[in-house]
Amino acid sequence: MPDSRTTSVDQVRRALSYALGRARGDLADAERELDTALARLDRLGTVADEVPVRAARQRDARLAEIDELYATKLATLTRQAAEAGDREAPGAAGDGWDEWKPTPAERGQVAPELRIGAVRIARTTPVPALVPLLDRAHVHLSTLPEAEDAATARQIAAGDAEPAHAPGYAETGDRVVTTLLLRALGTAPPGQVHITGYDPEQLGGGLAGFAALANAGLLTFVGPGGLSGLLDGLVDHIRRINEKVLAGAYTSLRELARAEGRRPEPWRIAVLLGAGRKDELTPHEQAQLERIARTGVACGVHLIVRGLPMPSGPAVERVRTGTGGRVRVGGLRGLPVVLDPPPPARLVTETSTALARRAAEGPAPVRFADLLPAEFWRESSAEGLVAPVGEDAQGRPVPVTLADYPPHALIAGPSGTGKTNLIYAWMGALAARYSPGELEFYLLDFKEGVSFARFAPGRRDPSWLPHVRLVGVNVNTDREFGLALLRFLGEELRRRADAAKAFDATKLPELRAEDPAGHWPRIVAVIDEFQVLLNGRDAVVTESVNLLDDLARRGRSQGIHLVLASQDVSGIEALWGRPSLVAQFSLRIALPKARKVLPEQNTAADTLPRHHAIVNPDSGAPEANRILRVPPAGDREAWGSLQRELWTRRPEGSLAPRLFDGDAIPRLETAPDFVSLAPGADPAGRRWATGMPVALLGEAIDVQARSARLALNRAPGRNLAVLGTRADEACAVLNAAARSLAAQYPDGGARFSVAVLDASAALAVDALHGILPPDRTAVYHADNVTALLRATAAGLEDEGDEPHFLLLYAVDAVTPRLARSGPAPAQRRGIIPPVGAHAGAAPKPAGPDQPAAAPTGLDDLRRILTAGPEHHTHVLGWWRQPGRLRDDLGGIGSRTDAIGAWLALDVHGSELSQFYPDGRGPAWYPRPWRGLFFDRAVHRVAEAIIPYGWT
Ligand SMILES: Nc1ncnc2c1ncn2[C@@H]1O[C@H](COP(=O)(O)OP(=O)(O)OP(=O)(O)O)[C@@H](O)[C@H]1O
């Protein structure tokens, strides 16, 4: 009994020691109890000798009690240790072979210890036996002396059945090697473990099943004379990692991986299988081996050595193999371990084949998530904007800067090479680092498509990117929108410069320091396919280039940054003719096969692989090239989840960005200017700020969502002529005008006379039913419009203050008839003055031989146009040709002042010469669903607008 107790106590002491690592506190308690128990045992023994009979019984009872207590404690501890062991070696590091599959660690995750078997102690739960390898230790395998092997066999739990096949020493060693390699391969990302085998005696040594890895260069063998070279190579590699990768910033790759969330270098495992002769190593080899043993682990270089001497050291785990799958592991204080069964041969070969295939596919793609910081919105943009857009070949994120230098970027690459994707990646990385108070985006895409629309709320996804203030898509025909953005930025530049001056500051960082409560985010304006804006030689190009020049030169100090992207920047004469402007774009980003964005002598883009980019912050100087891999960032899922996350954090009161879609027909009912007119809106908002009625004609092509508007005050010329043959568009303009005017008189107070003079307008006029006040609206047709005009012309002086709006659809369809009509039935008040004469001018007296001519319907129209506005009677008419309007006004040479505002549709600029101050007409090339609006009271140059839809 005492003998077996002593053995048991010994065993337990070791088991407790093992569990120490996992359950230190419990173990300490247990050990104290154990010491107490042993002391008590001693005392009991002594007492027993003295009082043999009675005490012997008592002693046995106490010992049984202690045994029981002790067994319970031990069971608890081993169970805890087993659980801890399972946690330490999750997935491929510890799973049984039935369910085993690779579970590659996430980047930056620490490599786990690897299970080889289980610690067996009698009457307790088996505890996983873990061996440290990747980033932790080297492994040295040696053979247990026979006596120890036999003792181990005895120590193994009595209940454990001997396996049917009891492997010998060599096979047990092979099993350890195979198990460690397979688990290491399964826990690392594919391709991240490179194995080298040194097996001069062709022992196999557990390496044979991994042969498929050789196809992908993940397994190499060195021949019998190759040990020296292998060790030298590993030492060189360690030196390189220390100098170039860790570079004094980190003490190990493990630390680097933890800090940066990436692992730039694969692990290298050298399996050295000697034949057991001590003298096999030369002194040089021995020295190199020692070096590697000492310094390799920090650099991801690991040795599994068998049959060769291995220097001792803290980073060497010793595994002594016996027979029958039994081993003793140094780190487990020599406790007896029963190896797990060997991994099935098929599992080894299939895993190796799959890993080789994955590795041959190239490095794991960069992930968009890797560009994002651990915590959002922590950066200040006072000094600039810095964010990565991809990773270099070593997996290091490549930061890209927009600041004083470089202030602006040019991005180029042929179609499909990933410009849009790169912009997404960059925007995501920036938006995650800088809050909307630090950064604002203005985005414009001149190519067809809706690539930037995702940043604005959509039907499927109501979220938006809170940094985005403006999104313009499908603007390929609306260069005016690009110009509007540049004008807006120009204004902002002026505002910032003025504010800086007021604080005696010159730059944004100084302004921010002086005015900490101010809202001075950096602005990034991205214009994709910007060459569309600069194509041609018209006024839009001239003004755009001038504005670009100003923004590029002065924007840098005021935190306004331009990012211009294009498929081909080579053809943009407007830019290349201005080298000083181009020089401001010192950040150059070239995608594969990009032309001209880098200087001629910098040809790196020609050989750039797919999904890579060159970032050059030094105007393309070859030595400043940084080549990087760009992650896919266009994926709606990846992007969507970031956007939603940022959206939920948006500051209170944050407004959705303005979305301008050149392909969409705007709606009057949602136009902010209309909403503020509509009944129920703030009364102060109605009838515009000035109290005069305002007709909204269409959406202005502008950064702000505003309406093109015509103020109908009591001043000469306050009429509108819509010109062109496109009935839908002309009706849309007149309908919007009518609806917006009606909205300003919800309780009556204005008269509407609507004349439908061509069938093409019938539907549009029908659509006004229920919108115009029924009791204040009269509809006329060709057969009674003369009466309308007669009555209106005759009654102008009697109109009083009530406004009267005449909406004449296709008026030119009846003017030939109007010219013949008369005499009028109503009271004549005199002769109609010629158009252009002042309304109050005296009528031309009739000569004695000339009876007073009866005014025709056309005369009445002219009088209304001329004299009406001062009596608050306004014509909003549609003429299908400018020539007809001119004729209706009196023909060539007659004055046109009665038409103070016009909106041209499919009319060429030259046809408008008579109605334009420069006498030559505006530069206007008609395009579908666009009009050119000119109000001589407010415009210097005509502005393009988009009619509101009326259906
Ligand atoms: N780094 C990348 N990784 C994976 N896929 C990419 C990457 N870059 C681009 N792509 C994919 O390639 C396709 C073209 O990319 P993208 O639209 O960004 O090109 P582009 O240069 O903007 O083309 P275009 O000028 O015709 O609009 C897209 O399907 C995109 O998802």
The ligand as an ORCA input file, in Angstrom:
! r2SCAN-3c Opt
* xyz 0 1
  N      -8.536     45.201    -57.394
  C      -9.542     44.503    -57.915
  N      -9.812     43.273    -57.486
  C     -10.840     42.572    -58.009
  N     -11.651     43.027    -58.982
  C     -11.424     44.247    -59.470
  C     -10.356     45.051    -58.972
  N     -10.370     46.211    -59.651
  C     -11.393     46.137    -60.519
  N     -12.016     44.967    -60.413
  C     -13.173     44.540    -61.207
  O     -12.923     44.808    -62.577
  C     -14.061     45.396    -63.202
  C     -13.726     46.763    -63.788
  O     -13.344     47.612    -62.731
  P     -13.684     49.165    -62.720
  O     -15.106     49.405    -63.069
  O     -13.182     49.711    -61.450
  O     -12.783     49.630    -63.915
  P     -12.679     51.044    -64.578
  O     -11.268     51.264    -64.915
  O     -13.347     52.061    -63.720
  O     -13.502     50.791    -65.880
  P     -14.305     51.854    -66.725
  O     -13.367     52.946    -67.043
  O     -14.777     51.086    -67.908
  O     -15.419     52.253    -65.819
  C     -15.138     45.452    -62.152
  O     -15.962     44.326    -62.282
  C     -14.383     45.386    -60.853
  O     -15.151     44.781    -59.842
*
